[in-house]
Amino acid sequence: MTSFCHVSTNPFDDDKLREECGVFGVFGAHTAAAHTALGLHALQHRGQEAAGIVTVDNGQFHAHRALGLVGDAFASNEVMQGLVGDIAIGHVRYSTSGDTILRNVQPLFAEFAFGGVGIAHNGNLTNAYTLKKVLIERGAIFQSTSDTEVIFHLMALGAGKTLEQRLVDALNQVEGAYSLVVLGSDRVIGVRDPAGVRPLVLGKLGDAYLLASETCAFDIIGAQYVRDVAAGEMVSIDANGIHSSFPFDKSPSRFCIFEYIYFARPDSLFEDKSVYAVRKNIGKQLARESHVDADVIVPVPDSGVTGALGYAEQSGITFELGIIRNHYVGRTFIEPTDHIRHLGVKLKHNTNKAYIKDKRVILVDDSIVRGTTSVKIVDMVRQAGAKEVHMRIASPPTTHSCFYGVDTPSRDKLMAAQHSIAEMAKLIGVDSLAFISLDGLYQALGETKRNKEMPQYCDACFTGEYPLPLTDHNSTTLPKNKKNVLKELMRAR
Ligand code: AMP
């Protein structure tokens, strides 16, 4: 670290938002930990700050958690050899702050009266603070600031004899989004919240069953994608095979639409749909909705590439990699002064000038959140001599924060929440700016349009229509400073 840098513990300090987490589970594979490490490596895009694996062998649990990338965390033979057993779960995540960091790294593990349990969570519980307050009043001692730990305390106090019963009892008290992979002494359980906001897929490798956030984690080990775990479904996998149940009150499925737009790897499938194909469809739809005469389509790498391919295919305009991204720039960890933030983005991107100079350029990106990326990229493209710069965005304007597992800034920092599209175009410095329409987005997903009464996906970041209660956020009894604690809780997962 250079001397002018200041180590920052604020997750909003770099110029990108954090992604959510990735989970993986395996039952019945020799060297389950190695399978898990590979699966987590494929899920690395979902969280780069920390990784963990817990295995079980003859009732004995083994765990390793570390900060950093999967490849570094599980590089040592000694670590891998210590993770014995045919059953394992794993997690990749982003971090919270300072010293508390390792305590929050998942999978979390606890010993209960009915045995040891590991848990890996993707999502965010929206009543975690409210529950935590009650639990602390009842004597619970929390070891982490993670909302996931609330589930453990509810399980400890809950009703039921089996792990499944305790888990369901606990989950009946939580609100929000969760895709969990749970490890017991002789089983792995996968469970999705009743709305199925976050993904979870089921796979098979020989006789072994696998669970993962995305199918790309199966491909890496040559496993087959069997199906998605359904919204509200619990699958319990043990020596007798797989048992599926729907233990919660039924509720409409509301899968996160942003998984298709940005989060997931393009080689993953959800609901049998290819993320890559959906992104190309979005690009095509965008071209139909907001055509502009231009000489070249340039994606903002990497997130804009697939949409730009679709845009180019539909419009017939040449596609060029007019911006090149340096993949070896990690997090900047730099104080967010304007000057340094600009420097950070320039470290990541450079223009391929010959393909931009004197051209009418259409830039395609997946989303505008705070607008930081767009401002820098457009400036760079203008400096490279573009004649005109038009921006096309493969999602509707992001006007609302996510409370279901995506670490978005508050509304006052979301450019589209504060400005009209015309104002945004001015601020970003483009000749024109257009976003895909909400119905157009649904069409790209194979729907005829968005069902206004019961939207097929969670699209709260674009509409403000939150499908699950925001108990903590809306709590009027929550003192102002406690809202920070809540924010911390939300980040901690
Ligand atoms: P911003 O610079 O704040 O407008 O962020 C927009 C850029 O961040 C786009 O290029 C997206 O690819 C990317 N992005 C959008 N949402 C997220 C997220 N939740 N985590 C990480 N990056 C994101």
Residues whose N, C-alpha, C, O or C-beta is under 5 A from the ligand:
A	BS01	AMP	D15 K16 L17 R18 E19 S303 D365 D366 S367 I368 V369 R370 G371 T372 T373 S374 V406
